Amino acid sequence: MRVRVVQRRGLVDSGALIDHKPPMAKKPGTNPKGEFAFFNVVYEDDSQRSNRRVPSELLGGLDGDEPARGYIMEQDREIAEKSGRTPLAIKSISRVGAKKK
């Protein structure tokens, strides 16, 4: 159904159609279609990095969240290589928002 918007004061037809509004902007921090899972990573020196992104397509199945460790280790290796530092060993990873066992 198409409805025209008409101003009452001057009876001017703006020509705008209600069903042709531009799409709303994305809210910050949204994860469209669940493309990524987020993990908190604790390293051997007890430092923590939060909200590390891992593609959702790597997760699930029989391995569960274990592939996230390998993906994050690869990211850390690349970052360490660029910065000239050695990568830190991962102590633990946990999915953001997951309940603790």
TORPA-4810 file (N, C-alpha, C, O; in nm, 3 decimals):
<nodes>
NODE_1_0.085_-0.118_0.000_0.000_0.000_0.000_0.088_0.124_0.000_0.180_0.135_0.081_M
NODE_2_0.061_0.213_-0.090_0.139_0.336_-0.101_0.056_0.452_-0.049_-0.060_0.470_-0.086_R
NODE_3_0.118_0.531_0.037_0.049_0.645_0.096_0.135_0.768_0.074_0.255_0.765_0.100_V
NODE_4_0.077_0.871_0.026_0.149_0.997_0.006_0.141_1.081_0.133_0.039_1.083_0.202_R
NODE_5_0.251_1.150_0.162_0.257_1.239_0.277_0.220_1.379_0.228_0.281_1.430_0.134_V
NODE_6_0.122_1.439_0.293_0.076_1.572_0.252_0.084_1.665_0.372_0.037_1.632_0.481_V
NODE_7_0.144_1.782_0.353_0.148_1.882_0.459_0.012_1.952_0.464_-0.044_1.987_0.360_Q
NODE_8_-0.040_1.972_0.583_-0.173_2.031_0.598_-0.173_2.183_0.583_-0.268_2.239_0.527_R
NODE_9_-0.069_2.250_0.631_-0.073_2.397_0.631_-0.081_2.454_0.490_-0.172_2.531_0.458_R
NODE_10_0.014_2.416_0.408_0.017_2.473_0.273_-0.043_2.382_0.169_-0.046_2.415_0.050_G
NODE_11_-0.091_2.266_0.213_-0.143_2.165_0.123_-0.046_2.138_0.008_-0.083_2.132_-0.109_L
NODE_12_0.081_2.120_0.048_0.184_2.091_-0.050_0.215_1.943_-0.044_0.238_1.887_0.063_V
NODE_13_0.216_1.881_-0.158_0.248_1.739_-0.166_0.400_1.727_-0.178_0.458_1.769_-0.278_D
NODE_14_0.464_1.669_-0.076_0.609_1.657_-0.078_0.655_1.549_-0.175_0.772_1.547_-0.213_S
NODE_15_0.568_1.462_-0.213_0.602_1.356_-0.306_0.672_1.238_-0.240_0.700_1.139_-0.307_G
NODE_16_0.701_1.246_-0.111_0.769_1.137_-0.042_0.671_1.023_-0.018_0.557_1.046_0.021_A
NODE_17_0.716_0.904_-0.041_0.634_0.787_-0.015_0.683_0.722_0.114_0.803_0.708_0.135_L
NODE_18_0.589_0.683_0.198_0.624_0.627_0.327_0.703_0.498_0.313_0.794_0.473_0.391_I
NODE_19_0.670_0.416_0.215_0.738_0.287_0.204_0.874_0.297_0.135_0.934_0.193_0.107_D
NODE_20_0.924_0.416_0.109_1.055_0.435_0.048_1.151_0.507_0.142_1.236_0.585_0.097_H
NODE_21_1.137_0.481_0.271_1.229_0.542_0.368_1.365_0.475_0.357_1.372_0.356_0.326_K
NODE_22_1.474_0.550_0.381_1.606_0.487_0.379_1.618_0.389_0.496_1.552_0.408_0.598_P
NODE_23_1.701_0.285_0.483_1.716_0.189_0.592_1.782_0.255_0.713_1.861_0.348_0.700_P
NODE_24_1.746_0.204_0.831_1.806_0.256_0.953_1.953_0.218_0.960_1.994_0.115_0.907_M
NODE_25_2.031_0.302_1.024_2.173_0.273_1.044_2.189_0.156_1.140_2.103_0.134_1.225_A
NODE_26_2.298_0.082_1.126_2.325_-0.029_1.216_2.362_0.025_1.353_2.426_0.130_1.364_K
NODE_27_2.322_-0.046_1.455_2.361_-0.009_1.590_2.504_-0.054_1.613_2.543_-0.161_1.567_K
NODE_28_2.583_0.025_1.683_2.720_-0.017_1.709_2.723_-0.143_1.794_2.641_-0.162_1.883_P
NODE_29_2.819_-0.228_1.765_2.835_-0.349_1.844_2.745_-0.463_1.803_2.741_-0.565_1.872_G
NODE_30_2.672_-0.448_1.693_2.585_-0.558_1.652_2.665_-0.659_1.573_2.769_-0.626_1.516_T
NODE_31_2.618_-0.779_1.569_2.684_-0.889_1.501_2.587_-0.941_1.396_2.508_-1.032_1.425_N
NODE_32_2.590_-0.885_1.274_2.490_-0.923_1.174_2.495_-1.071_1.141_2.600_-1.126_1.110_P
NODE_33_2.379_-1.135_1.149_2.360_-1.276_1.113_2.454_-1.371_1.188_2.480_-1.481_1.140_K
NODE_34_2.504_-1.330_1.302_2.588_-1.418_1.381_2.716_-1.458_1.310_2.758_-1.573_1.322_G
NODE_35_2.777_-1.368_1.237_2.896_-1.400_1.159_3.017_-1.434_1.246_3.105_-1.510_1.205_E
NODE_36_3.022_-1.377_1.365_3.137_-1.398_1.452_3.093_-1.438_1.592_2.985_-1.401_1.638_F
NODE_37_3.179_-1.515_1.657_3.163_-1.542_1.800_3.277_-1.467_1.869_3.385_-1.451_1.812_A
NODE_38_3.252_-1.421_1.988_3.351_-1.342_2.061_3.402_-1.421_2.180_3.327_-1.489_2.250_F
NODE_39_3.533_-1.411_2.202_3.598_-1.487_2.309_3.686_-1.396_2.393_3.746_-1.301_2.343_F
NODE_40_3.692_-1.428_2.522_3.790_-1.366_2.612_3.906_-1.463_2.621_3.886_-1.584_2.636_N
NODE_41_4.027_-1.411_2.613_4.147_-1.494_2.613_4.234_-1.454_2.732_4.264_-1.336_2.751_V
NODE_42_4.274_-1.552_2.812_4.367_-1.530_2.923_4.498_-1.597_2.885_4.499_-1.713_2.844_V
NODE_43_4.608_-1.523_2.899_4.740_-1.573_2.862_4.815_-1.621_2.986_4.774_-1.595_3.099_Y
NODE_44_4.926_-1.692_2.963_5.007_-1.749_3.072_5.055_-1.644_3.172_5.072_-1.676_3.290_E
NODE_45_5.076_-1.520_3.129_5.119_-1.414_3.221_5.000_-1.349_3.290_5.016_-1.244_3.353_D
NODE_46_4.882_-1.409_3.279_4.755_-1.364_3.339_4.701_-1.234_3.280_4.613_-1.173_3.338_D
NODE_47_4.753_-1.192_3.165_4.692_-1.078_3.095_4.570_-1.131_3.020_4.560_-1.250_2.991_S
NODE_48_4.477_-1.042_2.990_4.353_-1.082_2.924_4.323_-0.992_2.806_4.347_-0.872_2.812_Q
NODE_49_4.272_-1.050_2.701_4.221_-0.976_2.586_4.075_-1.014_2.572_4.040_-1.132_2.574_R
NODE_50_3.991_-0.915_2.558_3.847_-0.939_2.551_3.794_-0.922_2.410_3.850_-0.849_2.328_S
NODE_51_3.685_-0.992_2.384_3.609_-0.980_2.259_3.692_-1.009_2.134_3.684_-0.935_2.036_N
NODE_52_3.770_-1.114_2.137_3.844_-1.157_2.019_3.744_-1.223_1.924_3.670_-1.313_1.965_R
NODE_53_3.741_-1.180_1.799_3.644_-1.230_1.703_3.693_-1.356_1.633_3.808_-1.364_1.590_R
NODE_54_3.604_-1.454_1.624_3.632_-1.579_1.554_3.512_-1.605_1.463_3.398_-1.599_1.509_V
NODE_55_3.536_-1.635_1.334_3.423_-1.663_1.245_3.339_-1.781_1.296_3.393_-1.885_1.333_P
NODE_56_3.209_-1.764_1.298_3.118_-1.866_1.349_3.124_-1.995_1.269_3.098_-2.103_1.323_S
NODE_57_3.159_-1.985_1.143_3.164_-2.105_1.059_3.272_-2.204_1.104_3.265_-2.322_1.068_E
NODE_58_3.370_-2.159_1.181_3.474_-2.249_1.232_3.428_-2.327_1.354_3.488_-2.429_1.389_L
NODE_59_3.322_-2.281_1.418_3.281_-2.335_1.548_3.165_-2.432_1.534_3.100_-2.440_1.430_L
NODE_60_3.142_-2.505_1.642_3.029_-2.598_1.644_3.074_-2.738_1.606_3.193_-2.768_1.604_G
NODE_61_2.979_-2.821_1.579_3.011_-2.959_1.544_3.069_-3.034_1.663_3.046_-2.997_1.778_G
NODE_62_3.145_-3.139_1.635_3.201_-3.221_1.741_3.310_-3.150_1.820_3.330_-3.179_1.938_L
NODE_63_3.380_-3.057_1.755_3.490_-2.987_1.822_3.443_-2.871_1.908_3.522_-2.820_1.988_D
NODE_64_3.320_-2.826_1.895_3.268_-2.715_1.974_3.345_-2.587_1.951_3.360_-2.543_1.837_G
NODE_65_3.396_-2.527_2.059_3.469_-2.400_2.050_3.620_-2.421_2.037_3.694_-2.322_2.030_D
NODE_66_3.669_-2.545_2.035_3.813_-2.571_2.031_3.882_-2.510_1.908_3.996_-2.465_1.922_E
NODE_67_3.821_-2.506_1.789_3.887_-2.442_1.675_3.918_-2.294_1.698_4.005_-2.238_1.632_P
NODE_68_3.847_-2.230_1.791_3.872_-2.089_1.822_4.014_-2.071_1.876_4.078_-1.970_1.847_A
NODE_69_4.062_-2.167_1.953_4.197_-2.158_2.010_4.301_-2.151_1.897_4.390_-2.066_1.901_R
NODE_70_4.290_-2.237_1.798_4.383_-2.237_1.686_4.376_-2.108_1.606_4.478_-2.055_1.563_G
NODE_71_4.254_-2.060_1.585_4.235_-1.936_1.509_4.298_-1.818_1.583_4.365_-1.735_1.522_Y
NODE_72_4.276_-1.810_1.713_4.331_-1.701_1.794_4.484_-1.713_1.803_4.554_-1.612_1.801_I
NODE_73_4.534_-1.835_1.812_4.680_-1.855_1.815_4.743_-1.805_1.684_4.850_-1.745_1.686_M
NODE_74_4.676_-1.831_1.573_4.726_-1.784_1.443_4.725_-1.631_1.437_4.819_-1.569_1.387_E
NODE_75_4.617_-1.569_1.488_4.610_-1.422_1.494_4.725_-1.368_1.579_4.792_-1.272_1.540_Q
NODE_76_4.747_-1.429_1.696_4.854_-1.385_1.786_4.990_-1.398_1.720_5.076_-1.310_1.736_D
NODE_77_5.012_-1.507_1.646_5.139_-1.528_1.577_5.164_-1.418_1.475_5.275_-1.365_1.466_R
NODE_78_5.060_-1.382_1.398_5.073_-1.276_1.298_5.099_-1.140_1.364_5.182_-1.062_1.316_E
NODE_79_5.030_-1.112_1.473_5.048_-0.986_1.545_5.190_-0.979_1.602_5.256_-0.876_1.593_I
NODE_80_5.235_-1.089_1.661_5.368_-1.093_1.721_5.476_-1.075_1.614_5.577_-1.009_1.637_A
NODE_81_5.453_-1.135_1.499_5.549_-1.123_1.388_5.563_-0.978_1.343_5.673_-0.930_1.317_E
NODE_82_5.450_-0.909_1.333_5.451_-0.769_1.289_5.513_-0.677_1.394_5.577_-0.578_1.360_K
NODE_83_5.492_-0.710_1.522_5.542_-0.624_1.628_5.684_-0.659_1.672_5.747_-0.584_1.746_S
NODE_84_5.735_-0.774_1.627_5.870_-0.815_1.664_5.878_-0.877_1.802_5.987_-0.887_1.859_G
NODE_85_5.767_-0.918_1.858_5.764_-0.982_1.990_5.729_-1.129_1.975_5.682_-1.173_1.870_R
NODE_86_5.753_-1.206_2.080_5.713_-1.346_2.078_5.567_-1.356_2.121_5.524_-1.282_2.210_T
NODE_87_5.491_-1.445_2.061_5.349_-1.459_2.100_5.339_-1.522_2.240_5.419_-1.608_2.276_P
NODE_88_5.241_-1.478_2.315_5.217_-1.533_2.448_5.141_-1.664_2.437_5.060_-1.681_2.346_L
NODE_89_5.167_-1.756_2.529_5.093_-1.883_2.533_4.955_-1.858_2.592_4.940_-1.783_2.689_A
NODE_90_4.854_-1.922_2.535_4.717_-1.907_2.582_4.694_-2.002_2.700_4.721_-2.121_2.691_I
NODE_91_4.644_-1.945_2.808_4.610_-2.024_2.927_4.468_-2.079_2.914_4.444_-2.198_2.938_K
NODE_92_4.374_-1.991_2.877_4.235_-2.035_2.861_4.159_-1.940_2.770_4.195_-1.822_2.756_S
NODE_93_4.055_-1.992_2.708_3.963_-1.908_2.631_3.822_-1.939_2.677_3.791_-2.052_2.717_I
NODE_94_3.736_-1.839_2.672_3.596_-1.859_2.707_3.511_-1.770_2.618_3.546_-1.655_2.590_S
NODE_95_3.399_-1.824_2.577_3.309_-1.749_2.491_3.246_-1.636_2.571_3.205_-1.656_2.686_R
NODE_96_3.238_-1.517_2.512_3.177_-1.403_2.579_3.029_-1.433_2.601_2.959_-1.472_2.508_V
NODE_97_2.982_-1.414_2.722_2.842_-1.436_2.755_2.809_-1.579_2.792_2.696_-1.607_2.832_G
NODE_98_2.905_-1.671_2.782_2.879_-1.811_2.818_2.880_-1.825_2.970_2.955_-1.757_3.040_A
NODE_99_2.796_-1.915_3.019_2.792_-1.940_3.163_2.913_-2.023_3.204_2.957_-2.112_3.131_K
NODE_100_2.967_-1.991_3.321_3.084_-2.065_3.372_3.039_-2.200_3.424_2.932_-2.213_3.483_K
NODE_101_3.124_-2.301_3.402_3.092_-2.437_3.448_3.129_-2.455_3.593_3.109_-2.564_3.648_K
</nodes>
